[in-house]
Amino acid sequence: MVRAAWGWWLRRTGRQMDARILALLRILVCLCVVADLLRIAQLGLVDDIFRLYEDGGINAHPDRAAVVIDLFGPDGGILTFWVTVAALTLAMVGLWTRPALLVGILAHAQLGHLYNPGDRGIDRILRTVLLILLFSGAHRRFALGLRLFGQPAAARVPAWPADLVRWLMVMVYLSAGIAKIAQQPAWLGAARWPVVYRIMTDPMAGRVDPVTTQGWWWLWTLMGFATIAVELGSPLLLTRFARYWSLLALSMHAGIFLGMDLGMFSLGMASLHVLLLAPWLLPLLDSVPALRNPALRNPALRDPTLRTRPAAAPPGDAADGAPSPTAPPTRPG
């Protein structure tokens, strides 16, 4: 039994996947984080958020793990902010990808320690995904460094990082569904003011007019049921039905994106679904010559055994132990 379990584990962790999917995940996650940080810069809030209160900022209670102020002085937070933007931009375009990812992850974590209220759940989720990608083959495809340094692109890479991200997604969605039922039983009840209505019309984050939509009781109740069903059904993304579950989850995120102002939450979670939509995305990528897998351009890469399999010997060749009919006769003795 132990041998069978160990064999299953080796087969599971040793299997390969198309390198383009992890590369797309790397690009999309880095893009979401960089765009979110640049939005802070666009609003002119970098100095206010990432300076301590005694230095003219609004941050009065940084986490004890925030060391950038001690290392670099009052401007340490601002320096860390721009280091994060630069590092994740390099990781996004695939230039010195692994060192850039490492620096970007550490710097982004320091921003969270420096300003705790700004380190949201989606920040921690995407930071964890980037940490997984650091140890993956996501840098082996769609990377500028491959072209500049003359390195070959990989057709296939280990698939365990994708499996780990899928498991992370299951935990995120499933815990959200369980928490909703535990904390707000009205999600499953016919409440006078459905929970989805109160969330989507919240004056701090909602974009929906509470007066106009007040009479849409049936729609809000249906959306509440659908939200719980999608989140509790997240274990399906570990099965062959993952792509179909992904369509339902993406429709939920589209509604959140249109109806609420939650920063990069919807786009950040949607970027993870590239793993689930791979069966549909890969044919689209193959339709563009520049984005095709190298295995499609070199038939020898489709089946690794083709490069080592010996050619079949013709009948009567020495390979089958019989003399060739065209070989000159040998004289006995």
C-alpha positions, -999 to +999 in steps of 0.1 A: +000+000+000+028+024+009+046+015-024+014+022-044+008+055-026+045+065-032+042+055-069+010+076-073+028+106-057+058+103-080+035+100-110+015+130-099+043+153-091+064+142-121+039+147-148+044+175-174+021+203-187+023+229-215+047+256-204+025+283-220-002+280-193+021+287-164+037+315-184+003+331-189-004+328-152+028+346-144+021+374-168-015+379-156-008+378-119+021+402-122+000+425-144-028+427-118-004+435-089+015+461-109-016+478-121-030+479-086+001+495-073+002+520-101-033+530-093-021+540-059+006+562-076-020+577-099-041+588-070-010+604-054-012+582-023+022+566-022+038+592+002+007+592+025+003+554+028+039+542+029+053+569+053+050+566+090+028+590+109+058+608+125+072+613+090+041+629+075+022+598+065-010+582+078+006+550+089+007+550+127+009+513+135+032+493+112+038+456+118+069+447+137+080+427+106+083+459+086+121+464+084+124+487+054+121+519+076+149+507+098+171+498+069+164+527+045+151+555+067+118+575+064+117+570+026+121+532+029+084+525+022+084+546-009+116+529-021+101+495-015+070+505-034+089+513-066+112+483-062+080+461-061+067+477-092+100+474-111+106+438-100+072+425-108+073+443-142+105+425-150+089+392-139+059+399-161+080+405-193+102+376-184+135+393-178+156+378-150+123+363-140+132+342-109+154+369-092+127+395-101+100+373-086+119+368-054+126+405-050+090+414-059+075+389-034+097+401-005+092+438-013+054+434-017+052+415+016+071+444+032+045+468+019+018+447+036+037+448+069+042+485+066+006+493+060-016+465+074-050+478+063-039+478+027-027+441+028-060+426+016-069+390+012-063+392-026-028+406-020-019+376+001-035+351-024-016+365-054+016+368-034+013+331-026+007+322-062+038+342-072+058+323-045+046+290-061+056+303-096+090+311-083+098+274-081+080+265-114+089+266-150+068+297-157+099+315-168+106+291-197+080+305-221+068+340-232+099+355-216+120+384-230+151+370-214+149+338-235+152+359-267+178+383-254+201+357-240+195+331-267+180+305-243+156+278-257+119+280-249+105+249-231+076+230-246+066+213-213+074+219-177+065+201-144+028+205-136+029+203-098+028+242-094-005+243-113-019+215-091-009+235-060-025+267-073-057+247-080-057+234-045-052+270-032-082+281-052-103+253-038-094+264-002-102+301-010-135+295-027-147+268-003-138+287+028-156+318+015-188+297+009-186+281+044-179+315+060-209+331+043-233+304+056-218+304+091-217+342+095-248+352+075-274+324+074-296+349+055-276+340+023-298+309+022-330+324+035-357+346+020-346+377+040-364+411+035-330+426+025-310+400+008-273+400+017-262+405-019-284+436-021-268+450+010-233+443-003-238+456-038-254+488-026-229+494+002-219+531+002-182+524+007-178+499-022-210+493-041-219+509-074-255+498-075-283+523-068-301+511-037-334+529-046-337+517-082-329+481-074-348+478-041-377+460-058-354+433-074-359+410-044-361+378-065-329+387-084-308+394-053-321+362-036-312+342-068-277+357-069-272+348-032-281+311-039-258+311-070-229+326-051-231+299-024-235+271-050-204+283-070-182+286-040-192+254-023-189+237-057-152+247-060-139+211-055-151+205-091-120+224-103-100+194-093-120+173-118-125+172-156-154+196-151-131+225-140-135+245-171-173+245-168-172+255-132-147+282-141-173+298-164-197+301-135-171+315-112-160+340-138-195+352-143-197+358-105-164+378-106-177+398-136-208+408-115-185+418-086-163+438-110-192+457-125-212+462-093-185+469-067-152+488-064-129+462-047-096+471-064-080+442-081-100+415-064-121+404-094-093+406-119-068+390-096-090+360-090-100+358-126-063+356-137-060+323-118-086+307-140-062+305-169-052+271-154-088+259-156-095+271-191-063+255-206-082+230-227-098+259-246-069+283-244-043+260-259-060+256-293-064+294-295-027+298-289-018+271-314-038+290-340-012+319-338+021+307-353+042+329-330+025+314-299+026+278-309+043+252-287+077+243-301+065+207-301+041+216-329+069+230-351+093+201-343+075+167-346+104+150-327+094+170-295+058+156-296+069+122-284+103+121-266+106+085-275+109+094-312+144+108-306+157+077-290+137+049-307+160+030-331+148+027-367+132-006-376+156-029-393+147-042-427+138-078-431+168-100-431+191-074-416+216-083-389+193-069-363+171-099-364+199-124-364+195-137-400+220-130-428+209-104-453+200-117-487+221-091-503+252-097-482+281-115-500+283-152-491+309-163-466+332-192-473+330-219-446+362-224-425 
